[in-house]
């Protein structure tokens, strides 16, 4: 029997992230909900709870030091990665989790209710049809689409100061060639996720005013 709590705490510590007892419990409660709903709703291809700590929780936590304050959009949130994890860790921020799949947004709404995440909003919509009252300080995606689609489909949700955080596997050389001219890569970070052998990268992009 794998000690998921120990795996989570040790992995977070390796990345220099301190989890409070309540945050660790919320993350594990989220994982339990994901595992339970996954059986009927096909929220993630990862079926084994022993893999979920590394491939979902720790992978999402790996970008935490790079998420600034303010209002954030997790586009194509799916089962809630990284949006739910970030909402747990950054209660002073506001997170909107957007997905066009009704089953997935029903799951995310249940997560919000059960975990008491008042700083998290769930929206069932296509991103191009989404029209919030205010733009976002940051927009994040984890395997949502190509970099070109990610940035072009969300540019109407931004300001000149908005940052885009794109979580990728291998460094996306070809995708960068197709990026619109007014977008540039501010930084690229190779992420080290405990327990994950696959290549992980985070690209931080910004739009020229």
C-alpha positions as CSV (number, residue, x, y, z in Angstrom):
1,X,0.0,0.0,0.0
2,X,1.6,3.3,-1.1
3,X,1.6,6.1,1.4
4,X,0.1,8.9,-0.7
5,X,0.3,11.5,2.0
6,X,4.0,10.8,2.5
7,X,4.6,10.7,-1.2
8,X,2.9,14.1,-1.6
9,X,4.7,15.8,1.3
10,X,8.2,14.4,0.4
11,X,7.7,15.4,-3.3
12,X,6.6,18.9,-2.4
13,X,9.5,19.3,-0.1
14,X,11.9,18.2,-2.8
15,X,10.6,21.0,-5.0
16,X,10.9,23.5,-2.1
17,X,7.2,23.8,-1.5
18,X,5.9,23.7,2.1
19,X,2.4,22.2,2.5
20,X,0.3,22.9,5.5
21,X,-1.6,20.0,6.9
22,X,-4.9,21.4,5.6
23,X,-3.5,21.9,2.1
24,X,-2.0,18.4,2.0
25,X,-5.4,17.0,3.1
26,X,-7.3,19.1,0.5
27,X,-5.0,17.8,-2.2
28,X,-5.5,14.2,-1.2
29,X,-9.2,14.7,-0.9
30,X,-9.2,16.2,-4.5
31,X,-7.3,13.2,-5.7
32,X,-9.8,10.8,-4.1
33,X,-12.6,12.6,-5.8
34,X,-10.8,12.5,-9.1
35,X,-10.2,8.7,-8.7
36,X,-13.9,8.2,-7.8
37,X,-15.4,10.2,-10.6
38,X,-12.8,9.0,-13.2
39,X,-14.5,5.6,-13.2
40,X,-17.6,7.1,-14.8
41,X,-16.5,10.4,-16.3
42,X,-13.1,9.6,-17.9
43,X,-11.5,12.7,-16.5
44,X,-7.9,11.5,-16.9
45,X,-6.0,8.7,-18.6
46,X,-4.1,8.1,-15.4
47,X,-6.1,5.4,-13.6
48,X,-3.7,4.3,-10.9
49,X,-3.9,6.4,-7.7
50,X,-0.3,5.6,-7.1
51,X,0.6,7.5,-10.2
52,X,-1.8,10.4,-9.6
53,X,0.4,12.0,-6.8
54,X,3.3,12.5,-9.2
55,X,1.6,13.0,-12.5
56,X,-1.2,15.2,-11.3
57,X,-0.5,16.8,-7.9
58,X,3.2,17.2,-8.0
59,X,3.2,18.1,-11.6
60,X,0.7,20.9,-11.0
61,X,2.6,22.0,-7.9
62,X,5.8,22.3,-9.9
63,X,4.7,25.6,-11.4
64,X,3.5,27.2,-8.1
65,X,6.5,29.4,-7.6
66,X,5.9,31.0,-11.0
67,X,2.2,31.8,-10.5
68,X,1.9,35.5,-9.6
69,X,-1.0,37.1,-7.7
70,X,-4.3,38.2,-9.1
71,X,-6.9,36.6,-11.4
72,X,-6.0,33.4,-13.2
73,X,-7.7,31.4,-15.9
74,X,-7.0,27.6,-16.3
75,X,-8.2,27.0,-19.9
76,X,-9.2,23.5,-20.9
77,X,-9.0,22.6,-17.2
78,X,-10.4,19.1,-17.8
79,X,-10.1,17.2,-14.4
80,X,-8.8,20.4,-12.7
81,X,-5.1,20.3,-13.3
82,X,-3.5,22.7,-12.5
83,X,-6.4,24.9,-11.5
84,X,-7.7,23.1,-8.5
85,X,-4.2,22.5,-7.1
86,X,-3.3,26.2,-7.5
87,X,-6.7,27.3,-5.9
88,X,-5.9,25.1,-2.9
89,X,-2.3,26.5,-2.6
90,X,-3.1,30.2,-3.3
91,X,-6.4,31.1,-1.5
92,X,-5.7,34.9,-1.9
93,X,-5.8,34.5,-5.7
94,X,-9.0,34.0,-7.9
95,X,-9.1,31.1,-10.3
96,X,-11.5,30.5,-13.2
97,X,-11.5,26.9,-14.5
98,X,-12.9,26.8,-18.0
99,X,-13.8,23.7,-20.0
100,X,-16.3,23.0,-22.8
101,X,-17.1,19.5,-21.6
102,X,-20.1,19.5,-19.3
103,X,-19.2,16.3,-17.5
104,X,-15.8,17.8,-16.5
105,X,-17.3,21.0,-15.3
106,X,-19.9,19.1,-13.2
107,X,-17.0,17.3,-11.6
108,X,-15.1,20.6,-11.0
109,X,-18.3,22.1,-9.4
110,X,-18.4,19.2,-7.1
111,X,-14.8,19.6,-6.2
112,X,-15.4,23.3,-5.4
113,X,-18.3,22.4,-3.1
114,X,-16.7,19.5,-1.3
115,X,-13.4,21.3,-0.7
116,X,-14.9,24.7,0.0
117,X,-12.8,26.5,-2.6
118,X,-14.5,29.9,-2.5
119,X,-11.7,31.4,-4.7
120,X,-12.5,29.0,-7.6
121,X,-15.1,29.6,-10.3
122,X,-16.1,26.9,-12.8
123,X,-17.2,27.9,-16.3
124,X,-18.7,25.5,-18.9
125,X,-17.9,27.3,-22.2
126,X,-15.8,27.2,-25.3
127,X,-12.9,29.6,-24.7
128,X,-13.6,31.7,-27.8
129,X,-17.2,32.3,-26.6
130,X,-16.1,33.2,-23.0
131,X,-16.5,36.9,-22.1
132,X,-15.7,37.6,-18.4
133,X,-16.2,41.0,-16.8
134,X,-12.5,41.5,-16.3
135,X,-9.4,40.3,-18.1
136,X,-6.9,37.9,-16.4
137,X,-3.5,38.6,-14.9
138,X,-2.4,35.1,-15.9
139,X,-3.6,32.3,-18.2
140,X,-2.4,28.7,-17.7
141,X,-2.9,25.5,-19.6
142,X,-1.7,21.9,-19.2
143,X,-1.8,20.1,-22.6
144,X,-4.8,22.2,-23.8
145,X,-3.6,22.8,-27.3
146,X,-0.7,24.0,-29.4
147,X,1.0,27.2,-28.2
148,X,-0.5,29.1,-31.2
149,X,-4.0,28.1,-30.4
150,X,-3.6,28.6,-26.7
151,X,-2.4,32.2,-27.1
152,X,-4.7,33.1,-30.1
153,X,-7.9,31.7,-28.5
154,X,-7.3,33.6,-25.2
155,X,-5.8,36.9,-26.4
156,X,-9.3,38.6,-25.9
157,X,-9.0,37.7,-22.2
158,X,-5.8,39.5,-21.6
159,X,-4.2,42.9,-20.9
160,X,-0.7,44.1,-21.9
161,X,0.6,42.7,-18.6
162,X,-1.0,39.2,-18.8
163,X,1.4,36.2,-18.7
164,X,0.6,32.9,-20.3
165,X,2.0,29.7,-18.6
166,X,2.0,26.7,-21.0
167,X,2.8,23.4,-19.4
168,X,4.4,21.0,-21.9
169,X,6.2,17.7,-22.1
170,X,9.1,17.9,-24.6
171,X,10.3,21.4,-25.5
172,X,7.9,22.5,-28.2
173,X,10.3,23.7,-30.9
174,X,7.8,23.3,-33.8
175,X,4.9,24.9,-31.9
176,X,7.1,28.0,-31.2
177,X,7.6,28.5,-35.0
178,X,3.8,28.9,-35.4
179,X,3.4,31.4,-32.6
180,X,1.9,34.8,-33.6
181,X,4.4,37.6,-34.1
182,X,3.2,39.6,-31.1
183,X,3.9,36.8,-28.7
184,X,7.3,36.1,-27.3
185,X,8.8,33.6,-24.8
186,X,9.8,35.4,-21.6
187,X,11.4,32.3,-20.1
188,X,11.5,28.5,-20.5
189,X,12.0,26.3,-17.4
190,X,12.7,22.6,-17.4
191,X,10.6,21.3,-14.5
192,X,11.8,18.5,-12.2
193,X,8.8,16.6,-10.9
194,X,9.6,14.0,-8.3
195,X,8.5,10.5,-9.4
196,X,8.0,11.7,-13.0
197,X,10.5,10.4,-15.6
198,X,9.0,12.2,-18.6
199,X,10.3,15.5,-19.8
200,X,8.4,18.5,-18.4
201,X,8.7,22.1,-19.5
202,X,7.0,25.4,-18.6
203,X,7.0,28.2,-21.1
204,X,6.1,31.7,-20.0
205,X,4.8,33.9,-22.8
206,X,3.8,37.6,-23.0
207,X,2.2,39.7,-25.7
208,X,3.7,42.8,-27.1
209,X,1.4,45.8,-26.4
